[in-house]
Amino acid sequence: MILVDKEKVARSFSRAAQQYDSVAKLQRLVGNRLMSFLPSHVEPRVILDLGCGTGYFTTKLARVYETSQLLACDIAMGMLQFARQRYQKLGATWLSGDAEQLPIRSQSVDLVFSSLAIQWCSSPAAVFSEISRVLRPGGYFVFTTLGAGTLNELRDAWSQVDSYNHVNHYPGMLAHEKAIQQSGLEQLMLERQPCTMHYQELSQLTRELKSLGANTVLEAPSSGLTTFRRLRHLRQAYERYRNDDGNLPATYQVIYGVLKKK
């Protein structure tokens, strides 16, 4: 289990709300693929977009399931305010809440959609247990999260600069499978797919992470100030990953899952 400072995570994403959509390339790519796993043979009465962020996929869900009631939940108040203002006519109910303690009645939701959100929680087990609570029997949980090995290039480069923790460690596939079994949810699909983004300069990656609010390290405190000298060493260490096209890769280990409540 990871000790997560939820308030710190919420503040980070709230600050990122205004510019989030302009830099969320990975989030769009992954979320759009996740949409293809939505169950097409059901007509859910109530849908929850968990970790809705700016509401981008909330609107897509509304177009797929036109008659469903939409709940959109996020821990970052800044994101919710941005989404509520942008999509006033959507008719969604915007909720401030934690994925591990949802402000939702038990057995009241038919479909939970969550893309690249639950990696900010303490453990997959806590999330899956809470999802199982709010789902009606026969309901679905369609999600993506980040797995072990995410941003290994950046982690390796930092390890050559100092001994501090600069990159988040996420649970692997086995941890997710075990958590699913404990939750009582049925695993219909669980797969890991690496997704590599490319940058001309390392500064583009680090700025993007900051703009997304995704630069918060979940575990032990890091070293404090990142000096110019250490950043120079980091850039030099990362250069070993530059490919034949002249780009620097950043690899995310994306886990896709479809679960069903029996």
N, C-alpha and C positions, 0 to 999 in steps of 0.2 A: 504493500500500500504506500502511496506517495502522500506526504503531508502537503496539502495545497492551501495557499493563502488565497481564498476565494475573492476577498475584497480587492486584493492586488490584481488578480486576473480581470475582475469586473472593471476596475479603473482603467486598466490598460486597453481593453476593448472599447470602453466608452470613449476614450480619447481618440481612438482610431475611426470612429463611426463616419465622420465626414468624408474621409478619403478612402475608406475601405473598398468600395466597389471598383475604384479605379486601379487598384493593385491586386485584386483577389483572383489572379489567373488560375492558380492551383485550385482554389476553392470552387471556382466555376467549372473547371475541367472535371474534378472529382464529383461534384454535386450533379452535374448533368449526366454523368455515367450512372450515378446512383438512381436517378429518375427512371432509368431503363429497367430497374429491378422492382419497381412498384407493382403491386398485384393489380392486374387488369380485370380480374373476374369478380371483384368485390365493389360494393358501393358503400364506403364507410360513412356513417352518420357524423362522426366526430374525428377530426384529424389534428394531431399535435405536431407542429414543427418545433423540434427541440433544439435550442441553440440557433434561433432564427436569424440572429444578426440583424442585417439591414432589411430583411424581409424579401430578399431576392427570390429565394426558393419558395417562400410562402405564396407569392403570386403565381409561381409555376404550378404549385399544388392546387391552387384555386382553379386554374384552367383545366387541369386533368380531372378533378373531382368537383364539378360545378355546383352540385347540390349539397355538398358536405359543409358542416360547421367547422370553421378553422380556429384553432388555438395556436398562438405563436408565443413561445417562451424563451427568455434569455436572461442570463445573470447580470448582463451589462445594461444598466438603465439608459446610458447614452445611446446604445444601439436601438433599444425599444422606442425611445423618443424619436429617433431619426426615422425608424420604420413606420411608426404610427402616423407621423406627419406626412411622410411620402405617400403612404398607401391608405389614406383616410377613407376612400370609397371601397376598400376591399371587403369590409365587413368582418374582419378578423377580430378576435379577442386577444389583446396583447398582455402577456403575463410576465411579471418579474419573478424569477424563481431559479432554484438550483436543481440540476438534473438528479441529484441524490435525495432531494426532499421537495418533490413537485407539489405546487399548490393546486392539486387536481384530485377530485374524488376517485376512490378506488373503482375499478371496472367501469370507467366512463368514456374510454377512448377506443376507437376501432383501428386506428393506424397512427403509429409514431414514425416520423421521418426525422433523421438527424444526420447532418453531414459535417464532419470535421469539427465536432464540438465536445464529445465526451472524453477526448484525450486530456481535457483540462480538469477532469474529476479525479478523486482520490483513488478509485479502483473501478475496474469494469464490473466487479461483482455488485458493488453498491448501486451502480446505474441499472444493471439488468434486473436486479431485485425490485427497484422502484418502477421500472417499465412494466414488469410483470404485474405489479400492484394496480397500475392505472389502466392496463389493457383489459378489455372485455374478452371472454373466452372466444377464440377464433381470430383475435386481433393480431396485427402484424407490427413488428419493429424492423424498419429498414434503415440501415445506418452505415456510415463510414467513420473511421477513426484512424489515428496514426499508431504504428507499431514499432517494435524494437528495430533499431538500425536507421531510424529517420535522421537525416542530416549527418550521416556518418562522416562525410567529407569535412564538414565544418568542425565536428567533434575532434577528428583526427588532427586537423590543422591547429586547433586550440591546444591540444595535448602537447604540441611541440613548442608552445609559448609559455604555458604555466600549468599548474596542477589543479586549478579551480574548475568548477562545473559551469560551463557556459551554454550547454545544449541539453535539452530535456531528454530524459530516458523514458521510454514508453513500454508498457507490457507487450509481450510477444503473442503469437498465435495460441500457444498452449495455455497461457494465462486467460485469454479470452474464451477458449473452449471450456476450460474448467469453470469459469464464472457463469457461462451459459448453462452448463449442467446444474450448477448450484441454484440457479434462478428458477429452474423448472420450465423454461421456455424451450420450444423445439427448434433446433438448428436446421433450417432449410438450406442455408448457404453461408459459407464463411471462407473468404479467400483473401490472400494478400497479393497486391499488385504494386510493384515499384513504379513511381512516377518521378521522372527526372526533369527538372527545370534547368534552363541554361542562362548564364549571365556573362556579359563581356568583362565585367569587373566585380570583385567581391563586394565592393561598396553597394552595388545594386541589390545584391541579396540581403545584406544587413539592413539597408534602408527599407526594403520591402517588408522584412520581418517586423521592423519597428512600425511601419505604416499600417500593417495588419493588426498590430497589437499582439503579435505572436512571438515577441522577443522576451517574454516573461519566463524565467527559469523557475520550475515548479519546486525543486528540492532545495538543498542547502544553499545558503547565501553565497554569492560569488565574491570576487575579490574587491568589489567596489569600483573605483574609477578605472576605465579602460584607457590607458595612456597612448599617446601617439606612437611611442616606440613599440609597444606591444601590438598595436594594430599593424604596424609595418612588418613585424615578424609574422603576424597572422597572414597577411597578404602573401608574403614569401612562402610560407608553408603551404598555402592553398594552391599555389602555382603548379605544384606537381600534378594536380588533377586537370589542368587545362588540356582539352582534347584537340584532335587534329583540325577541327573547325575553328579553333581559337577561342572556344567558350569554356566557362567554368561550370561544371555540373553541381546541382544540389538535389540529392535523391531523398524522396519521401517514401516510406513504406506504408502504403495505404491499405487498410483492412476494410473490406466490404462484407456486410452481413445482412441476412434476412432471417428473422426469427418469428416464431408464431406461438401464441399462447394457446395451450391445449384446451 
